[in-house]
Amino acid sequence: MKLLTVCCLSLCLSVAACDRGPRRASAAPEASVKAERDQYQDYVRGRLQEFEHRFDGLEARMKGLDKNSQEQLKTDIAELRDRKDVVERKYNDMKGVSDDSWLDVKSSLDRELDDLEVAYNLVAANNHGSHPPLNNSR
């Protein structure tokens, strides 16, 4: 009976000792993934705030525009803000996913941020009436 107890104890201790090793080894990559994820979340938060300031700048352009150009610019800004809201929802969703699957959300979020940047650049490049049309037939 003593022999059986000693064998069981030895087996339990060796399994417990083997089980501890991988946890220590994987702690560093887990911390690295968390740090990378936190850094990316800070980056996205900063980009979203930057877009908000840019949109405010577009709204400031409306003062010297005619009514039609003002309405077009308002519509464009509303569409940009809607797109930003979609990106913000994905950003908030990313906070709730596991460390293993956040990279999938990251790639989608990167595409959305790039699309928002392109859309903003198109709206910003459109002068919205700040210059007279090139072929003025009057």
C-alpha positions as a Markdown table, in Angstrom:
| # | Residue | x | y | z |
|---|---|---|---|---|
| 1 | Met | 0.0 | 0.0 | 0.0 |
| 2 | Lys | 2.9 | 2.4 | 0.8 |
| 3 | Leu | 4.4 | 1.7 | -2.6 |
| 4 | Leu | 1.2 | 2.5 | -4.4 |
| 5 | Thr | 0.8 | 5.8 | -2.4 |
| 6 | Val | 4.4 | 6.8 | -3.1 |
| 7 | Cys | 4.0 | 6.0 | -6.8 |
| 8 | Cys | 0.8 | 8.1 | -7.0 |
| 9 | Leu | 2.4 | 11.0 | -5.2 |
| 10 | Ser | 5.4 | 10.8 | -7.4 |
| 11 | Leu | 3.2 | 10.8 | -10.5 |
| 12 | Cys | 1.2 | 13.7 | -9.3 |
| 13 | Leu | 4.2 | 15.8 | -8.4 |
| 14 | Ser | 5.9 | 15.1 | -11.8 |
| 15 | Val | 2.8 | 16.0 | -13.7 |
| 16 | Ala | 2.4 | 19.2 | -11.7 |
| 17 | Ala | 6.1 | 20.1 | -12.2 |
| 18 | Cys | 5.8 | 19.5 | -16.0 |
| 19 | Asp | 2.6 | 21.6 | -16.1 |
| 20 | Arg | 4.4 | 24.6 | -14.6 |
| 21 | Gly | 7.1 | 24.9 | -17.2 |
| 22 | Pro | 5.0 | 26.0 | -20.2 |
| 23 | Arg | 3.1 | 28.6 | -18.3 |
| 24 | Arg | 6.3 | 30.4 | -17.5 |
| 25 | Ala | 7.5 | 30.2 | -21.0 |
| 26 | Ser | 4.3 | 31.5 | -22.5 |
| 27 | Ala | 3.9 | 34.4 | -20.1 |
| 28 | Ala | 6.4 | 36.5 | -22.0 |
| 29 | Pro | 4.6 | 36.1 | -25.4 |
| 30 | Glu | 1.2 | 36.8 | -23.7 |
| 31 | Ala | 2.6 | 40.0 | -22.2 |
| 32 | Ser | 4.0 | 40.9 | -25.6 |
| 33 | Val | 0.7 | 40.4 | -27.4 |
| 34 | Lys | -1.1 | 42.4 | -24.7 |
| 35 | Ala | 1.4 | 45.3 | -25.1 |
| 36 | Glu | 1.1 | 45.2 | -28.9 |
| 37 | Arg | -2.7 | 45.2 | -28.6 |
| 38 | Asp | -2.7 | 48.1 | -26.1 |
| 39 | Gln | -0.3 | 50.1 | -28.3 |
| 40 | Tyr | -2.6 | 49.4 | -31.3 |
| 41 | Gln | -5.7 | 50.5 | -29.4 |
| 42 | Asp | -4.0 | 53.7 | -28.5 |
| 43 | Tyr | -3.0 | 54.3 | -32.1 |
| 44 | Val | -6.6 | 53.7 | -33.3 |
| 45 | Arg | -8.0 | 56.0 | -30.6 |
| 46 | Gly | -5.6 | 58.7 | -31.7 |
| 47 | Arg | -6.6 | 58.3 | -35.3 |
| 48 | Leu | -10.3 | 58.5 | -34.5 |
| 49 | Gln | -9.7 | 61.7 | -32.5 |
| 50 | Glu | -7.6 | 63.1 | -35.4 |
| 51 | Phe | -10.5 | 62.5 | -37.8 |
| 52 | Glu | -12.9 | 64.3 | -35.5 |
| 53 | His | -10.6 | 67.4 | -35.6 |
| 54 | Arg | -10.3 | 67.1 | -39.4 |
| 55 | Phe | -14.1 | 67.0 | -39.7 |
| 56 | Asp | -14.4 | 70.0 | -37.6 |
| 57 | Gly | -11.9 | 71.7 | -39.9 |
| 58 | Leu | -14.1 | 70.8 | -42.9 |
| 59 | Glu | -17.1 | 72.3 | -41.1 |
| 60 | Ala | -15.2 | 75.6 | -40.7 |
| 61 | Arg | -14.8 | 75.8 | -44.4 |
| 62 | Met | -18.6 | 76.2 | -44.8 |
| 63 | Lys | -18.6 | 79.8 | -43.7 |
| 64 | Gly | -17.6 | 81.3 | -47.1 |
| 65 | Leu | -19.5 | 78.9 | -49.3 |
| 66 | Asp | -22.8 | 79.4 | -51.2 |
| 67 | Lys | -25.9 | 77.5 | -50.0 |
| 68 | Asn | -25.5 | 74.6 | -52.5 |
| 69 | Ser | -21.8 | 74.1 | -51.6 |
| 70 | Gln | -22.6 | 74.3 | -47.9 |
| 71 | Glu | -25.3 | 71.6 | -48.2 |
| 72 | Gln | -23.0 | 69.3 | -50.2 |
| 73 | Leu | -20.2 | 69.7 | -47.7 |
| 74 | Lys | -22.7 | 69.0 | -44.8 |
| 75 | Thr | -23.7 | 65.8 | -46.6 |
| 76 | Asp | -20.1 | 64.8 | -47.2 |
| 77 | Ile | -19.2 | 65.5 | -43.5 |
| 78 | Ala | -22.2 | 63.5 | -42.3 |
| 79 | Glu | -21.1 | 60.6 | -44.5 |
| 80 | Leu | -17.6 | 60.8 | -43.1 |
| 81 | Arg | -18.9 | 60.9 | -39.5 |
| 82 | Asp | -21.0 | 57.8 | -40.2 |
| 83 | Arg | -18.0 | 56.0 | -41.6 |
| 84 | Lys | -16.0 | 57.0 | -38.5 |
| 85 | Asp | -18.8 | 55.7 | -36.3 |
| 86 | Val | -18.5 | 52.3 | -38.0 |
| 87 | Val | -14.8 | 52.3 | -37.4 |
| 88 | Glu | -15.4 | 53.3 | -33.8 |
| 89 | Arg | -17.9 | 50.4 | -33.3 |
| 90 | Lys | -15.3 | 47.9 | -34.7 |
| 91 | Tyr | -12.7 | 49.5 | -32.4 |
| 92 | Asn | -15.0 | 48.9 | -29.4 |
| 93 | Asp | -15.7 | 45.3 | -30.6 |
| 94 | Met | -11.9 | 44.7 | -30.7 |
| 95 | Lys | -11.7 | 45.5 | -27.0 |
| 96 | Gly | -13.9 | 42.5 | -26.3 |
| 97 | Val | -12.2 | 39.8 | -28.4 |
| 98 | Ser | -9.5 | 37.4 | -27.2 |
| 99 | Asp | -5.8 | 38.0 | -27.6 |
| 100 | Asp | -5.8 | 35.2 | -30.1 |
| 101 | Ser | -8.4 | 36.7 | -32.4 |
| 102 | Trp | -7.8 | 40.4 | -32.1 |
| 103 | Leu | -5.4 | 40.3 | -35.1 |
| 104 | Asp | -8.4 | 39.4 | -37.4 |
| 105 | Val | -10.3 | 42.5 | -36.1 |
| 106 | Lys | -7.1 | 44.6 | -36.5 |
| 107 | Ser | -6.8 | 43.8 | -40.2 |
| 108 | Ser | -10.4 | 44.8 | -40.8 |
| 109 | Leu | -10.0 | 47.9 | -38.7 |
| 110 | Asp | -6.9 | 48.9 | -40.7 |
| 111 | Arg | -8.8 | 48.6 | -43.9 |
| 112 | Glu | -11.6 | 50.7 | -42.5 |
| 113 | Leu | -9.2 | 53.4 | -41.3 |
| 114 | Asp | -7.5 | 53.5 | -44.7 |
| 115 | Asp | -10.9 | 53.8 | -46.5 |
| 116 | Leu | -11.9 | 56.6 | -44.1 |
| 117 | Glu | -8.6 | 58.4 | -44.9 |
| 118 | Val | -9.2 | 58.1 | -48.6 |
| 119 | Ala | -12.8 | 59.3 | -48.3 |
| 120 | Tyr | -11.7 | 62.3 | -46.1 |
| 121 | Asn | -9.0 | 63.2 | -48.7 |
| 122 | Leu | -11.5 | 63.2 | -51.5 |
| 123 | Val | -13.9 | 65.5 | -49.6 |
| 124 | Ala | -11.0 | 67.8 | -48.5 |
| 125 | Ala | -9.6 | 67.9 | -52.0 |
| 126 | Asn | -13.0 | 69.0 | -53.3 |
| 127 | Asn | -12.9 | 72.8 | -53.0 |
| 128 | His | -16.7 | 73.0 | -52.4 |
| 129 | Gly | -17.0 | 76.3 | -54.3 |
| 130 | Ser | -13.9 | 78.0 | -53.1 |
| 131 | His | -12.9 | 78.5 | -56.7 |
| 132 | Pro | -15.2 | 79.5 | -59.6 |
| 133 | Pro | -15.9 | 76.7 | -62.1 |
| 134 | Leu | -13.3 | 76.5 | -64.9 |
| 135 | Asn | -15.8 | 76.7 | -67.8 |
| 136 | Asn | -18.0 | 79.6 | -66.8 |
| 137 | Ser | -20.4 | 80.0 | -69.7 |
| 138 | Arg | -22.0 | 83.3 | -68.4 |
